[in-house]
Amino acid sequence: MDDQWNLPETIELGGEEYDIRTDFRAILDILKAMSDPELSDQEKSRVMLEILYLNPEEIPMEFLEEAIEKGKSFIDCGITGENKSKVRLMDWEQDSPIIAPAVNKNVGRDIRSLKYMHWWTFLGAYMEIQDGLFSQVLYIRQKKAKEKKLEKWEMEFYRNNKKLIDLKQTTKKRSAEEEAALNELFGIKK
């Protein structure tokens, strides 16, 4: 059987296999860090390395850039998109209460109760979301982003669900606990 049908659990760097965390929760933690406006690109890469790779300290310095690129490719399921939209239509953290039920519907059970689900399996179920609250929210966000006129029912739905539809601004201030955890992660002593 071809490798394309297997779910990867390692990433090859310089001819060596490195174990990675593949549970969807770990990747969602990475994506949360990637959208943190208070983290620099270097800090975001460091967080990704620390969360994704089981033993990031074992990766030789000359392979760190490759580790970052291959990590991003793993998160994207190896799908490259030249025409990725810069318009932000969803937020993994904010939308989690409406994403989980939509993914549950596609998987046929509550994913939050599972001890493990490979990221690619989760993302596949996410990409197949068709009907329901989450898809309605995305549709209205997309129309608003393109400055298209909302239908009467959409406008009413929007008025009744503004908090659900409007994405929060990503300029939140870190809590003392988050700041301490980041300092520990990056080895910063205060």
C-alpha positions in Angstrom: 0.0 0.0 0.0 1.2 3.5 -0.9 2.4 5.9 1.8 -0.2 8.5 0.7 -2.9 6.5 2.6 -0.9 6.5 5.9 -1.2 9.1 8.6 2.3 10.5 9.2 3.7 10.3 12.8 7.2 11.4 12.0 8.9 14.1 10.0 12.1 13.3 8.1 14.9 15.8 8.5 18.3 15.2 7.0 17.6 11.5 6.5 16.5 11.0 10.2 12.9 10.5 11.4 11.7 12.7 14.2 8.6 11.8 16.2 5.8 14.4 16.2 2.7 15.0 18.2 -0.2 14.3 15.8 -3.3 14.7 18.1 -5.5 17.5 16.8 -5.4 19.2 20.2 -1.6 19.8 19.9 -2.0 21.3 16.5 -4.8 23.5 17.6 -2.5 24.8 20.4 0.1 25.6 17.7 -2.5 27.4 15.6 -3.6 29.4 18.6 0.1 30.5 19.1 0.4 31.3 15.4 -2.5 33.8 15.6 -1.1 35.5 18.7 -0.3 39.0 17.7 2.1 39.4 20.7 4.4 36.7 19.4 7.1 37.5 16.9 7.5 35.1 13.9 10.6 33.7 15.6 8.6 33.0 18.8 5.8 31.4 16.8 8.3 29.1 15.1 9.8 28.2 18.4 6.4 27.4 19.9 5.6 25.2 16.9 8.8 23.3 17.2 8.3 22.8 21.0 4.8 21.5 20.6 5.0 19.6 17.4 8.3 17.7 17.8 8.5 15.3 20.8 12.2 16.0 21.2 12.9 19.3 19.5 16.3 19.6 21.4 17.5 16.6 19.3 17.1 18.5 16.0 20.5 19.7 14.8 20.7 23.4 14.2 21.3 23.0 10.5 17.9 21.3 10.2 15.8 23.8 12.2 14.6 25.8 9.2 13.6 22.5 7.4 11.9 21.4 10.7 9.8 24.6 10.7 8.9 24.3 7.0 8.0 20.6 7.2 6.1 21.2 10.4 4.0 23.8 8.6 3.5 21.4 5.7 2.3 18.7 8.2 -0.2 21.2 9.7 -1.4 22.0 6.2 -1.7 18.2 5.4 0.8 18.7 2.7 -1.7 20.8 0.7 -0.1 23.9 -0.7 -2.3 26.8 -1.6 -0.9 29.6 -3.7 -4.2 31.5 -3.5 -4.6 31.4 0.3 -7.0 34.2 1.3 -5.6 36.9 3.7 -9.1 37.6 4.9 -9.6 36.1 8.4 -12.9 34.2 8.4 -12.5 32.0 11.4 -10.7 31.6 14.7 -10.0 28.2 16.0 -10.3 29.3 19.6 -13.3 31.6 19.3 -15.2 29.2 17.0 -14.4 26.0 18.9 -17.9 25.8 20.4 -19.4 25.7 16.9 -16.6 23.8 15.1 -16.7 20.9 17.5 -20.4 20.0 16.9 -19.9 20.4 13.1 -16.9 18.0 13.2 -18.7 15.7 15.5 -21.5 15.4 12.9 -19.0 14.4 10.3 -17.2 11.9 12.5 -20.3 10.5 14.1 -19.2 11.0 17.7 -18.0 13.6 20.1 -14.3 14.3 19.2 -13.7 16.0 22.6 -14.3 12.7 24.4 -11.7 10.8 22.2 -8.3 10.2 23.8 -6.7 10.7 20.4 -7.5 11.8 16.9 -4.9 12.4 14.2 -4.8 16.0 13.0 -5.3 15.0 9.4 -8.4 13.0 10.4 -9.7 16.0 12.3 -8.9 18.4 9.5 -10.5 16.1 6.9 -13.8 16.1 8.9 -13.5 19.9 9.4 -13.0 20.5 5.6 -16.2 18.5 4.9 -18.5 20.7 7.1 -21.4 21.6 4.9 -24.6 22.5 6.7 -25.2 23.9 10.1 -24.5 26.8 12.4 -20.7 27.0 11.7 -21.2 27.0 7.9 -23.9 29.7 8.3 -21.5 31.9 10.4 -18.7 31.5 7.8 -21.0 32.3 5.0 -22.1 35.5 6.6 -18.5 36.4 7.6 -17.5 35.9 4.0 -20.3 38.0 2.6 -19.4 40.8 5.0 -15.7 40.6 4.2 -16.5 41.0 0.5 -18.9 43.8 1.4 -21.8 42.0 -0.2 -25.4 42.9 0.8 -26.9 40.4 3.3 -30.3 38.9 2.5 -33.1 39.9 4.9 -32.9 36.6 6.8 -29.1 36.8 6.9 -29.3 40.3 8.4 -31.7 39.1 11.0 -29.5 36.2 11.8 -26.5 38.5 12.1 -28.3 40.9 14.4 -29.4 38.0 16.6 -25.9 36.4 16.6 -23.4 39.3 16.4 -21.2 38.0 19.2 -21.0 34.7 17.4 -20.3 36.1 14.0 -18.0 39.0 14.6 -14.4 37.9 15.1 -12.8 39.3 18.2 -9.8 41.6 17.6 -6.5 39.7 18.1 -4.8 42.3 20.3 -5.5 40.8 23.7 -3.1 41.3 26.5 -1.5 38.1 27.9 -2.3 37.1 31.4 0.5 36.8 34.0 0.3 33.0 33.7 0.6 33.1 29.9 3.6 35.4 30.2 5.3 33.2 32.7 4.7 30.1 30.6 6.2 31.8 27.5 9.2 33.0 29.5 9.8 29.5 30.7 9.4 28.1 27.2 11.9 30.5 25.8 14.3 30.3 28.8 13.8 33.9 29.8 14.5 34.7 33.4 13.1 37.8 35.0 
